[in-house]
């Protein structure tokens, strides 16, 4: 399979679990920009279910909530797939983390997987409370997370020799 030269932005999360919706919200902001070389997906999936959203794209940005308790809520972090190498584990029939799913995808069909995958994650405060509202510290950093995704998209464009247009 030939990669399509396009960028897949994948926002992950649950729209009804407080801060866990941050990936979906940022993806919507990127979709609203209607970037000509970028396809945006908003999904409440994880693990192997992400692979069809990656297949055929040259680059991908996965936007999601993270809860490490090492950073203040609202902190925006950018990771490469390699940053999660230590979390790659044996595949379970029921669930695998994103790093393991990407490794499986690259092993099964390496020619269809993106050359570059980056994660834009925001440290969140609450993913347990059912609510459609973000906590205040997370809500205050939505613009920052959007800028981080646009920065990654611009990096991918430079890799492809295109000028940024975001």
PyMOL CGO cylinders between C-alpha atoms (Angstrom):
from pymol import cmd
from pymol.cgo import CYLINDER

trace = [
    CYLINDER, 0.00, 0.00, 0.00, 1.23, 3.48, -0.81, 0.3, 1, 1, 1, 1, 1, 1,
    CYLINDER, 1.23, 3.48, -0.81, 0.80, 6.01, 1.98, 0.3, 1, 1, 1, 1, 1, 1,
    CYLINDER, 0.80, 6.01, 1.98, -1.48, 8.88, 0.96, 0.3, 1, 1, 1, 1, 1, 1,
    CYLINDER, -1.48, 8.88, 0.96, 0.69, 11.84, 2.06, 0.3, 1, 1, 1, 1, 1, 1,
    CYLINDER, 0.69, 11.84, 2.06, -2.09, 12.98, 4.39, 0.3, 1, 1, 1, 1, 1, 1,
    CYLINDER, -2.09, 12.98, 4.39, -2.23, 13.50, 8.14, 0.3, 1, 1, 1, 1, 1, 1,
    CYLINDER, -2.23, 13.50, 8.14, -4.71, 11.71, 10.39, 0.3, 1, 1, 1, 1, 1, 1,
    CYLINDER, -4.71, 11.71, 10.39, -5.66, 13.51, 13.59, 0.3, 1, 1, 1, 1, 1, 1,
    CYLINDER, -5.66, 13.51, 13.59, -7.36, 11.11, 15.97, 0.3, 1, 1, 1, 1, 1, 1,
    CYLINDER, -7.36, 11.11, 15.97, -9.07, 12.54, 19.03, 0.3, 1, 1, 1, 1, 1, 1,
    CYLINDER, -9.07, 12.54, 19.03, -9.83, 9.89, 21.63, 0.3, 1, 1, 1, 1, 1, 1,
    CYLINDER, -9.83, 9.89, 21.63, -12.01, 10.01, 24.71, 0.3, 1, 1, 1, 1, 1, 1,
    CYLINDER, -12.01, 10.01, 24.71, -15.44, 9.81, 26.20, 0.3, 1, 1, 1, 1, 1, 1,
    CYLINDER, -15.44, 9.81, 26.20, -17.76, 12.78, 25.73, 0.3, 1, 1, 1, 1, 1, 1,
    CYLINDER, -17.76, 12.78, 25.73, -19.47, 12.16, 29.07, 0.3, 1, 1, 1, 1, 1, 1,
    CYLINDER, -19.47, 12.16, 29.07, -16.52, 11.54, 31.40, 0.3, 1, 1, 1, 1, 1, 1,
    CYLINDER, -16.52, 11.54, 31.40, -15.34, 15.03, 32.43, 0.3, 1, 1, 1, 1, 1, 1,
    CYLINDER, -15.34, 15.03, 32.43, -11.73, 15.64, 31.30, 0.3, 1, 1, 1, 1, 1, 1,
    CYLINDER, -11.73, 15.64, 31.30, -11.54, 12.41, 29.29, 0.3, 1, 1, 1, 1, 1, 1,
    CYLINDER, -11.54, 12.41, 29.29, -13.29, 14.32, 26.49, 0.3, 1, 1, 1, 1, 1, 1,
    CYLINDER, -13.29, 14.32, 26.49, -10.28, 16.58, 25.86, 0.3, 1, 1, 1, 1, 1, 1,
    CYLINDER, -10.28, 16.58, 25.86, -9.05, 14.57, 22.86, 0.3, 1, 1, 1, 1, 1, 1,
    CYLINDER, -9.05, 14.57, 22.86, -12.47, 14.78, 21.23, 0.3, 1, 1, 1, 1, 1, 1,
    CYLINDER, -12.47, 14.78, 21.23, -12.71, 18.52, 21.85, 0.3, 1, 1, 1, 1, 1, 1,
    CYLINDER, -12.71, 18.52, 21.85, -9.28, 19.27, 20.39, 0.3, 1, 1, 1, 1, 1, 1,
    CYLINDER, -9.28, 19.27, 20.39, -9.99, 17.09, 17.36, 0.3, 1, 1, 1, 1, 1, 1,
    CYLINDER, -9.99, 17.09, 17.36, -13.20, 19.07, 16.76, 0.3, 1, 1, 1, 1, 1, 1,
    CYLINDER, -13.20, 19.07, 16.76, -11.24, 22.32, 16.83, 0.3, 1, 1, 1, 1, 1, 1,
    CYLINDER, -11.24, 22.32, 16.83, -8.81, 20.92, 14.25, 0.3, 1, 1, 1, 1, 1, 1,
    CYLINDER, -8.81, 20.92, 14.25, -11.73, 19.68, 12.11, 0.3, 1, 1, 1, 1, 1, 1,
    CYLINDER, -11.73, 19.68, 12.11, -13.28, 23.16, 12.24, 0.3, 1, 1, 1, 1, 1, 1,
    CYLINDER, -13.28, 23.16, 12.24, -10.13, 24.53, 10.58, 0.3, 1, 1, 1, 1, 1, 1,
    CYLINDER, -10.13, 24.53, 10.58, -10.74, 22.33, 7.51, 0.3, 1, 1, 1, 1, 1, 1,
    CYLINDER, -10.74, 22.33, 7.51, -7.04, 21.81, 6.83, 0.3, 1, 1, 1, 1, 1, 1,
    CYLINDER, -7.04, 21.81, 6.83, -6.64, 20.60, 3.23, 0.3, 1, 1, 1, 1, 1, 1,
    CYLINDER, -6.64, 20.60, 3.23, -4.19, 17.74, 3.95, 0.3, 1, 1, 1, 1, 1, 1,
    CYLINDER, -4.19, 17.74, 3.95, -5.65, 16.56, 7.25, 0.3, 1, 1, 1, 1, 1, 1,
    CYLINDER, -5.65, 16.56, 7.25, -8.45, 14.14, 8.10, 0.3, 1, 1, 1, 1, 1, 1,
    CYLINDER, -8.45, 14.14, 8.10, -9.87, 14.30, 11.61, 0.3, 1, 1, 1, 1, 1, 1,
    CYLINDER, -9.87, 14.30, 11.61, -11.45, 11.46, 13.54, 0.3, 1, 1, 1, 1, 1, 1,
    CYLINDER, -11.45, 11.46, 13.54, -13.22, 11.61, 16.90, 0.3, 1, 1, 1, 1, 1, 1,
    CYLINDER, -13.22, 11.61, 16.90, -13.52, 8.23, 18.53, 0.3, 1, 1, 1, 1, 1, 1,
    CYLINDER, -13.52, 8.23, 18.53, -14.36, 6.62, 21.85, 0.3, 1, 1, 1, 1, 1, 1,
    CYLINDER, -14.36, 6.62, 21.85, -12.10, 3.64, 21.10, 0.3, 1, 1, 1, 1, 1, 1,
    CYLINDER, -12.10, 3.64, 21.10, -8.65, 2.47, 22.00, 0.3, 1, 1, 1, 1, 1, 1,
    CYLINDER, -8.65, 2.47, 22.00, -6.20, -0.34, 21.41, 0.3, 1, 1, 1, 1, 1, 1,
    CYLINDER, -6.20, -0.34, 21.41, -6.51, -2.22, 18.14, 0.3, 1, 1, 1, 1, 1, 1,
    CYLINDER, -6.51, -2.22, 18.14, -9.62, -0.26, 17.16, 0.3, 1, 1, 1, 1, 1, 1,
    CYLINDER, -9.62, -0.26, 17.16, -7.35, 2.69, 16.36, 0.3, 1, 1, 1, 1, 1, 1,
    CYLINDER, -7.35, 2.69, 16.36, -5.53, 0.83, 13.57, 0.3, 1, 1, 1, 1, 1, 1,
    CYLINDER, -5.53, 0.83, 13.57, -8.13, 1.49, 10.82, 0.3, 1, 1, 1, 1, 1, 1,
    CYLINDER, -8.13, 1.49, 10.82, -7.81, 5.23, 11.58, 0.3, 1, 1, 1, 1, 1, 1,
    CYLINDER, -7.81, 5.23, 11.58, -4.05, 5.04, 10.97, 0.3, 1, 1, 1, 1, 1, 1,
    CYLINDER, -4.05, 5.04, 10.97, -3.98, 2.77, 7.93, 0.3, 1, 1, 1, 1, 1, 1,
    CYLINDER, -3.98, 2.77, 7.93, -2.79, 4.45, 4.75, 0.3, 1, 1, 1, 1, 1, 1,
    CYLINDER, -2.79, 4.45, 4.75, -1.84, 7.78, 6.31, 0.3, 1, 1, 1, 1, 1, 1,
    CYLINDER, -1.84, 7.78, 6.31, 1.71, 9.11, 6.08, 0.3, 1, 1, 1, 1, 1, 1,
    CYLINDER, 1.71, 9.11, 6.08, 1.49, 10.79, 9.50, 0.3, 1, 1, 1, 1, 1, 1,
    CYLINDER, 1.49, 10.79, 9.50, -0.79, 10.64, 12.51, 0.3, 1, 1, 1, 1, 1, 1,
    CYLINDER, -0.79, 10.64, 12.51, -1.44, 12.70, 15.63, 0.3, 1, 1, 1, 1, 1, 1,
    CYLINDER, -1.44, 12.70, 15.63, -3.30, 10.98, 18.44, 0.3, 1, 1, 1, 1, 1, 1,
    CYLINDER, -3.30, 10.98, 18.44, -4.85, 13.42, 20.89, 0.3, 1, 1, 1, 1, 1, 1,
    CYLINDER, -4.85, 13.42, 20.89, -5.90, 12.04, 24.25, 0.3, 1, 1, 1, 1, 1, 1,
    CYLINDER, -5.90, 12.04, 24.25, -6.13, 12.59, 27.97, 0.3, 1, 1, 1, 1, 1, 1,
    CYLINDER, -6.13, 12.59, 27.97, -3.39, 11.26, 30.22, 0.3, 1, 1, 1, 1, 1, 1,
    CYLINDER, -3.39, 11.26, 30.22, -3.38, 10.91, 33.97, 0.3, 1, 1, 1, 1, 1, 1,
    CYLINDER, -3.38, 10.91, 33.97, 0.10, 10.38, 35.40, 0.3, 1, 1, 1, 1, 1, 1,
    CYLINDER, 0.10, 10.38, 35.40, -0.24, 12.55, 38.52, 0.3, 1, 1, 1, 1, 1, 1,
    CYLINDER, -0.24, 12.55, 38.52, 3.26, 13.86, 37.65, 0.3, 1, 1, 1, 1, 1, 1,
    CYLINDER, 3.26, 13.86, 37.65, 2.11, 17.14, 36.08, 0.3, 1, 1, 1, 1, 1, 1,
    CYLINDER, 2.11, 17.14, 36.08, -0.43, 19.81, 36.89, 0.3, 1, 1, 1, 1, 1, 1,
    CYLINDER, -0.43, 19.81, 36.89, -3.83, 19.29, 35.24, 0.3, 1, 1, 1, 1, 1, 1,
    CYLINDER, -3.83, 19.29, 35.24, -3.86, 21.11, 31.92, 0.3, 1, 1, 1, 1, 1, 1,
    CYLINDER, -3.86, 21.11, 31.92, -0.19, 20.39, 31.13, 0.3, 1, 1, 1, 1, 1, 1,
    CYLINDER, -0.19, 20.39, 31.13, 0.18, 19.57, 27.44, 0.3, 1, 1, 1, 1, 1, 1,
    CYLINDER, 0.18, 19.57, 27.44, 2.73, 16.90, 26.51, 0.3, 1, 1, 1, 1, 1, 1,
    CYLINDER, 2.73, 16.90, 26.51, 3.98, 15.70, 23.12, 0.3, 1, 1, 1, 1, 1, 1,
    CYLINDER, 3.98, 15.70, 23.12, 5.29, 12.16, 22.78, 0.3, 1, 1, 1, 1, 1, 1,
    CYLINDER, 5.29, 12.16, 22.78, 6.72, 9.94, 20.06, 0.3, 1, 1, 1, 1, 1, 1,
    CYLINDER, 6.72, 9.94, 20.06, 5.68, 6.30, 19.83, 0.3, 1, 1, 1, 1, 1, 1,
    CYLINDER, 5.68, 6.30, 19.83, 9.16, 5.38, 21.07, 0.3, 1, 1, 1, 1, 1, 1,
    CYLINDER, 9.16, 5.38, 21.07, 8.46, 7.17, 24.34, 0.3, 1, 1, 1, 1, 1, 1,
    CYLINDER, 8.46, 7.17, 24.34, 6.01, 4.37, 25.14, 0.3, 1, 1, 1, 1, 1, 1,
    CYLINDER, 6.01, 4.37, 25.14, 8.30, 1.48, 24.17, 0.3, 1, 1, 1, 1, 1, 1,
    CYLINDER, 8.30, 1.48, 24.17, 8.46, 0.29, 27.79, 0.3, 1, 1, 1, 1, 1, 1,
    CYLINDER, 8.46, 0.29, 27.79, 4.65, -0.03, 27.86, 0.3, 1, 1, 1, 1, 1, 1,
    CYLINDER, 4.65, -0.03, 27.86, 4.46, -2.36, 24.86, 0.3, 1, 1, 1, 1, 1, 1,
    CYLINDER, 4.46, -2.36, 24.86, 3.22, -5.70, 26.08, 0.3, 1, 1, 1, 1, 1, 1,
    CYLINDER, 3.22, -5.70, 26.08, 1.76, -8.96, 25.00, 0.3, 1, 1, 1, 1, 1, 1,
    CYLINDER, 1.76, -8.96, 25.00, -1.50, -8.62, 23.12, 0.3, 1, 1, 1, 1, 1, 1,
    CYLINDER, -1.50, -8.62, 23.12, -4.65, -9.61, 24.95, 0.3, 1, 1, 1, 1, 1, 1,
    CYLINDER, -4.65, -9.61, 24.95, -7.77, -10.65, 23.13, 0.3, 1, 1, 1, 1, 1, 1,
    CYLINDER, -7.77, -10.65, 23.13, -9.60, -7.87, 24.98, 0.3, 1, 1, 1, 1, 1, 1,
    CYLINDER, -9.60, -7.87, 24.98, -7.40, -4.81, 25.23, 0.3, 1, 1, 1, 1, 1, 1,
    CYLINDER, -7.40, -4.81, 25.23, -4.00, -3.41, 24.34, 0.3, 1, 1, 1, 1, 1, 1,
    CYLINDER, -4.00, -3.41, 24.34, -2.57, 0.06, 24.86, 0.3, 1, 1, 1, 1, 1, 1,
    CYLINDER, -2.57, 0.06, 24.86, -1.98, 2.36, 21.88, 0.3, 1, 1, 1, 1, 1, 1,
    CYLINDER, -1.98, 2.36, 21.88, 1.76, 1.72, 21.71, 0.3, 1, 1, 1, 1, 1, 1,
    CYLINDER, 1.76, 1.72, 21.71, 1.17, -2.03, 21.53, 0.3, 1, 1, 1, 1, 1, 1,
    CYLINDER, 1.17, -2.03, 21.53, -1.56, -1.56, 18.91, 0.3, 1, 1, 1, 1, 1, 1,
    CYLINDER, -1.56, -1.56, 18.91, 0.78, 0.51, 16.72, 0.3, 1, 1, 1, 1, 1, 1,
    CYLINDER, 0.78, 0.51, 16.72, 3.52, -2.10, 17.05, 0.3, 1, 1, 1, 1, 1, 1,
    CYLINDER, 3.52, -2.10, 17.05, 1.06, -4.84, 16.06, 0.3, 1, 1, 1, 1, 1, 1,
    CYLINDER, 1.06, -4.84, 16.06, -0.09, -2.76, 13.09, 0.3, 1, 1, 1, 1, 1, 1,
    CYLINDER, -0.09, -2.76, 13.09, 3.49, -2.23, 11.96, 0.3, 1, 1, 1, 1, 1, 1,
    CYLINDER, 3.49, -2.23, 11.96, 4.24, -5.94, 12.29, 0.3, 1, 1, 1, 1, 1, 1,
    CYLINDER, 4.24, -5.94, 12.29, 1.10, -7.06, 10.46, 0.3, 1, 1, 1, 1, 1, 1,
    CYLINDER, 1.10, -7.06, 10.46, 1.13, -4.54, 7.62, 0.3, 1, 1, 1, 1, 1, 1,
    CYLINDER, 1.13, -4.54, 7.62, 4.14, -2.22, 7.83, 0.3, 1, 1, 1, 1, 1, 1,
    CYLINDER, 4.14, -2.22, 7.83, 3.53, -0.62, 4.43, 0.3, 1, 1, 1, 1, 1, 1,
    CYLINDER, 3.53, -0.62, 4.43, 0.13, 0.72, 5.50, 0.3, 1, 1, 1, 1, 1, 1,
    CYLINDER, 0.13, 0.72, 5.50, 1.17, 2.29, 8.80, 0.3, 1, 1, 1, 1, 1, 1,
    CYLINDER, 1.17, 2.29, 8.80, 2.18, 5.96, 9.15, 0.3, 1, 1, 1, 1, 1, 1,
    CYLINDER, 2.18, 5.96, 9.15, 5.87, 6.83, 9.01, 0.3, 1, 1, 1, 1, 1, 1,
    CYLINDER, 5.87, 6.83, 9.01, 5.38, 9.17, 11.96, 0.3, 1, 1, 1, 1, 1, 1,
    CYLINDER, 5.38, 9.17, 11.96, 2.97, 8.96, 14.89, 0.3, 1, 1, 1, 1, 1, 1,
    CYLINDER, 2.97, 8.96, 14.89, 2.94, 11.58, 17.62, 0.3, 1, 1, 1, 1, 1, 1,
    CYLINDER, 2.94, 11.58, 17.62, 0.79, 11.81, 20.72, 0.3, 1, 1, 1, 1, 1, 1,
    CYLINDER, 0.79, 11.81, 20.72, -0.48, 15.11, 22.08, 0.3, 1, 1, 1, 1, 1, 1,
    CYLINDER, -0.48, 15.11, 22.08, -1.70, 14.40, 25.57, 0.3, 1, 1, 1, 1, 1, 1,
    CYLINDER, -1.70, 14.40, 25.57, -3.09, 16.62, 28.27, 0.3, 1, 1, 1, 1, 1, 1,
    CYLINDER, -3.09, 16.62, 28.27, -2.68, 15.78, 31.93, 0.3, 1, 1, 1, 1, 1, 1,
    CYLINDER, -2.68, 15.78, 31.93, -6.18, 15.72, 33.35, 0.3, 1, 1, 1, 1, 1, 1,
    CYLINDER, -6.18, 15.72, 33.35, -7.72, 15.95, 36.80, 0.3, 1, 1, 1, 1, 1, 1,
    CYLINDER, -7.72, 15.95, 36.80, -10.89, 13.86, 36.52, 0.3, 1, 1, 1, 1, 1, 1,
    CYLINDER, -10.89, 13.86, 36.52, -11.87, 11.01, 34.22, 0.3, 1, 1, 1, 1, 1, 1,
    CYLINDER, -11.87, 11.01, 34.22, -14.24, 9.30, 36.64, 0.3, 1, 1, 1, 1, 1, 1,
    CYLINDER, -14.24, 9.30, 36.64, -17.08, 11.81, 37.05, 0.3, 1, 1, 1, 1, 1, 1,
    CYLINDER, -17.08, 11.81, 37.05, -19.90, 11.70, 34.54, 0.3, 1, 1, 1, 1, 1, 1,
    CYLINDER, -19.90, 11.70, 34.54, -20.11, 15.23, 33.18, 0.3, 1, 1, 1, 1, 1, 1,
    CYLINDER, -20.11, 15.23, 33.18, -19.86, 17.00, 29.85, 0.3, 1, 1, 1, 1, 1, 1,
    CYLINDER, -19.86, 17.00, 29.85, -17.86, 19.85, 31.47, 0.3, 1, 1, 1, 1, 1, 1,
    CYLINDER, -17.86, 19.85, 31.47, -14.09, 20.03, 31.78, 0.3, 1, 1, 1, 1, 1, 1,
    CYLINDER, -14.09, 20.03, 31.78, -12.46, 20.81, 35.10, 0.3, 1, 1, 1, 1, 1, 1,
    CYLINDER, -12.46, 20.81, 35.10, -11.27, 24.46, 35.25, 0.3, 1, 1, 1, 1, 1, 1,
    CYLINDER, -11.27, 24.46, 35.25, -7.51, 23.82, 34.86, 0.3, 1, 1, 1, 1, 1, 1,
    CYLINDER, -7.51, 23.82, 34.86, -8.06, 21.58, 31.86, 0.3, 1, 1, 1, 1, 1, 1,
    CYLINDER, -8.06, 21.58, 31.86, -10.57, 23.96, 30.25, 0.3, 1, 1, 1, 1, 1, 1,
    CYLINDER, -10.57, 23.96, 30.25, -8.07, 26.82, 30.62, 0.3, 1, 1, 1, 1, 1, 1,
    CYLINDER, -8.07, 26.82, 30.62, -5.51, 24.96, 28.47, 0.3, 1, 1, 1, 1, 1, 1,
    CYLINDER, -5.51, 24.96, 28.47, -7.66, 23.92, 25.50, 0.3, 1, 1, 1, 1, 1, 1,
    CYLINDER, -7.66, 23.92, 25.50, -6.05, 26.60, 23.28, 0.3, 1, 1, 1, 1, 1, 1,
    CYLINDER, -6.05, 26.60, 23.28, -2.59, 25.38, 24.28, 0.3, 1, 1, 1, 1, 1, 1,
    CYLINDER, -2.59, 25.38, 24.28, -3.45, 21.80, 23.32, 0.3, 1, 1, 1, 1, 1, 1,
    CYLINDER, -3.45, 21.80, 23.32, -4.83, 22.95, 19.98, 0.3, 1, 1, 1, 1, 1, 1,
    CYLINDER, -4.83, 22.95, 19.98, -1.60, 24.87, 19.29, 0.3, 1, 1, 1, 1, 1, 1,
    CYLINDER, -1.60, 24.87, 19.29, 0.41, 21.75, 20.15, 0.3, 1, 1, 1, 1, 1, 1,
    CYLINDER, 0.41, 21.75, 20.15, -1.51, 19.69, 17.58, 0.3, 1, 1, 1, 1, 1, 1,
    CYLINDER, -1.51, 19.69, 17.58, -1.07, 22.41, 14.94, 0.3, 1, 1, 1, 1, 1, 1,
    CYLINDER, -1.07, 22.41, 14.94, 2.67, 22.47, 15.74, 0.3, 1, 1, 1, 1, 1, 1,
    CYLINDER, 2.67, 22.47, 15.74, 2.91, 18.70, 15.17, 0.3, 1, 1, 1, 1, 1, 1,
    CYLINDER, 2.91, 18.70, 15.17, 0.95, 19.02, 11.90, 0.3, 1, 1, 1, 1, 1, 1,
    CYLINDER, 0.95, 19.02, 11.90, 3.38, 21.73, 10.74, 0.3, 1, 1, 1, 1, 1, 1,
    CYLINDER, 3.38, 21.73, 10.74, 6.33, 19.45, 11.60, 0.3, 1, 1, 1, 1, 1, 1,
    CYLINDER, 6.33, 19.45, 11.60, 4.79, 16.69, 9.49, 0.3, 1, 1, 1, 1, 1, 1,
    CYLINDER, 4.79, 16.69, 9.49, 4.30, 19.10, 6.60, 0.3, 1, 1, 1, 1, 1, 1,
    CYLINDER, 4.30, 19.10, 6.60, 7.95, 20.15, 6.75, 0.3, 1, 1, 1, 1, 1, 1,
    CYLINDER, 7.95, 20.15, 6.75, 8.85, 16.45, 6.62, 0.3, 1, 1, 1, 1, 1, 1,
    CYLINDER, 8.85, 16.45, 6.62, 6.80, 16.18, 3.42, 0.3, 1, 1, 1, 1, 1, 1,
    CYLINDER, 6.80, 16.18, 3.42, 8.31, 19.40, 2.03, 0.3, 1, 1, 1, 1, 1, 1,
    CYLINDER, 8.31, 19.40, 2.03, 5.08, 21.39, 2.29, 0.3, 1, 1, 1, 1, 1, 1,
    CYLINDER, 5.08, 21.39, 2.29, 4.68, 24.86, 3.65, 0.3, 1, 1, 1, 1, 1, 1,
    CYLINDER, 4.68, 24.86, 3.65, 2.55, 25.23, 6.80, 0.3, 1, 1, 1, 1, 1, 1,
    CYLINDER, 2.55, 25.23, 6.80, -0.95, 26.59, 6.24, 0.3, 1, 1, 1, 1, 1, 1,
    CYLINDER, -0.95, 26.59, 6.24, -2.54, 26.28, 9.66, 0.3, 1, 1, 1, 1, 1, 1,
]
cmd.load_cgo(trace, "trace")
